[in-house]
Amino acid sequence: MATYDQLPVYKTTYDLLIKVFQTCQNMERDYKFTIGEKLKNEIIDLQVNVFRANCREDKYALIGTARENVEVVRLLLRLLNDLKQMTLERFVDLNAIVESLSKQLAAWQKSAKIAG
């Protein structure tokens, strides 16, 4: 079994978290401390769920929770984009990472269901 920090999904989540922290620095104060904080916390929860799923024999449910985290992240990013708190280029970049995470988690969950 790979250690959690060697998993591609873990690395991708970490990259997303770094980019979101950088993005939040440029937001208006009201959005930075409300939606921005929620977004960062959701990605941290996603990272923790990936770690926990990797450590467990029965991964399926935790991967499902991680997939829910991804959908909340997608929603918050769209909201921040609509509120003009990031450039379109940044939004597209972050959404590409989110889409990659979604696909990785779906494949992992499918293999966990087969293995379980």
C-alpha positions as CSV (number, residue, x, y, z in Angstrom):
1,M,0.0,0.0,0.0
2,A,1.3,3.4,-0.9
3,T,1.7,6.0,1.8
4,Y,-0.9,8.7,1.7
5,D,1.6,11.4,0.5
6,Q,2.5,9.3,-2.5
7,L,-1.1,9.0,-3.8
8,P,-1.7,11.2,-6.9
9,V,-5.1,12.2,-5.5
10,Y,-3.4,13.4,-2.3
11,K,-0.8,15.4,-4.2
12,T,-3.4,16.9,-6.5
13,T,-5.5,18.0,-3.4
14,Y,-2.4,19.5,-1.8
15,D,-1.7,21.5,-5.0
16,L,-5.2,22.7,-5.1
17,L,-5.0,23.9,-1.4
18,I,-1.8,25.8,-2.1
19,K,-3.4,27.6,-5.2
20,V,-6.5,28.4,-3.2
21,F,-4.5,29.9,-0.4
22,Q,-2.7,32.1,-3.0
23,T,-6.0,33.0,-4.6
24,C,-7.6,34.0,-1.3
25,Q,-4.8,36.6,-0.7
26,N,-6.3,38.7,-3.5
27,M,-9.9,38.6,-2.5
28,E,-11.9,41.4,-0.9
29,R,-11.9,41.2,2.9
30,D,-15.6,40.2,3.2
31,Y,-15.2,37.2,0.8
32,K,-11.7,36.2,2.0
33,F,-13.0,35.6,5.6
34,T,-16.3,34.0,4.7
35,I,-16.3,32.0,1.5
36,G,-12.5,31.9,1.2
37,E,-12.2,30.3,4.7
38,K,-15.0,27.8,4.0
39,L,-13.3,26.9,0.7
40,K,-9.9,26.3,2.4
41,N,-11.5,24.3,5.2
42,E,-13.4,22.1,2.7
43,I,-10.2,21.3,0.9
44,I,-8.4,20.5,4.1
45,D,-11.3,18.2,5.0
46,L,-10.9,16.6,1.6
47,Q,-7.2,16.1,2.2
48,V,-8.0,14.5,5.6
49,N,-10.6,12.2,4.1
50,V,-8.1,11.0,1.4
51,F,-5.6,10.3,4.2
52,R,-8.2,8.4,6.2
53,A,-9.4,6.4,3.3
54,N,-5.9,5.3,2.4
55,C,-5.4,4.0,6.0
56,R,-8.6,2.0,6.1
57,E,-9.5,-1.4,4.9
58,D,-13.1,-0.3,3.9
59,K,-12.3,2.8,1.9
60,Y,-15.6,3.2,0.0
61,A,-17.6,5.4,2.4
62,L,-14.7,7.8,3.0
63,I,-14.0,8.2,-0.6
64,G,-17.7,9.0,-1.0
65,T,-17.3,11.7,1.6
66,A,-14.2,13.0,-0.2
67,R,-16.3,13.2,-3.4
68,E,-18.8,15.3,-1.6
69,N,-16.0,17.6,-0.4
70,V,-15.1,18.0,-4.1
71,E,-18.6,19.1,-5.1
72,V,-18.7,21.7,-2.3
73,V,-15.3,23.0,-3.5
74,R,-16.7,23.2,-7.0
75,L,-19.7,25.2,-5.8
76,L,-17.7,27.6,-3.7
77,L,-15.3,28.2,-6.6
78,R,-18.2,29.0,-8.9
79,L,-19.6,31.4,-6.3
80,L,-16.3,33.2,-5.9
81,N,-15.9,33.4,-9.7
82,D,-19.4,34.9,-10.0
83,L,-18.6,37.4,-7.3
84,K,-15.5,38.4,-9.3
85,Q,-13.1,37.4,-6.6
86,M,-10.7,35.7,-9.1
87,T,-9.7,36.0,-12.7
88,L,-11.3,33.7,-15.3
89,E,-7.9,32.2,-15.9
90,R,-7.6,31.3,-12.2
91,F,-11.1,29.9,-12.1
92,V,-10.4,27.7,-15.2
93,D,-7.1,26.5,-13.7
94,L,-8.7,25.6,-10.3
95,N,-11.7,23.9,-12.0
96,A,-9.3,21.7,-14.0
97,I,-7.7,20.5,-10.8
98,V,-11.1,19.9,-9.2
99,E,-12.2,17.9,-12.3
100,S,-9.0,15.8,-12.0
101,L,-9.7,15.2,-8.4
102,S,-13.3,14.2,-9.2
103,K,-12.1,11.7,-11.8
104,Q,-9.4,10.2,-9.5
105,L,-11.8,9.8,-6.6
106,A,-14.4,8.2,-8.8
107,A,-11.9,5.7,-10.1
108,W,-10.6,5.0,-6.6
109,Q,-14.1,4.5,-5.3
110,K,-14.9,2.1,-8.1
111,S,-11.8,0.0,-7.4
112,A,-12.6,0.1,-3.6
113,K,-16.1,-1.2,-4.3
114,I,-14.7,-4.1,-6.4
115,A,-12.1,-4.9,-3.8
116,G,-14.6,-4.6,-1.0
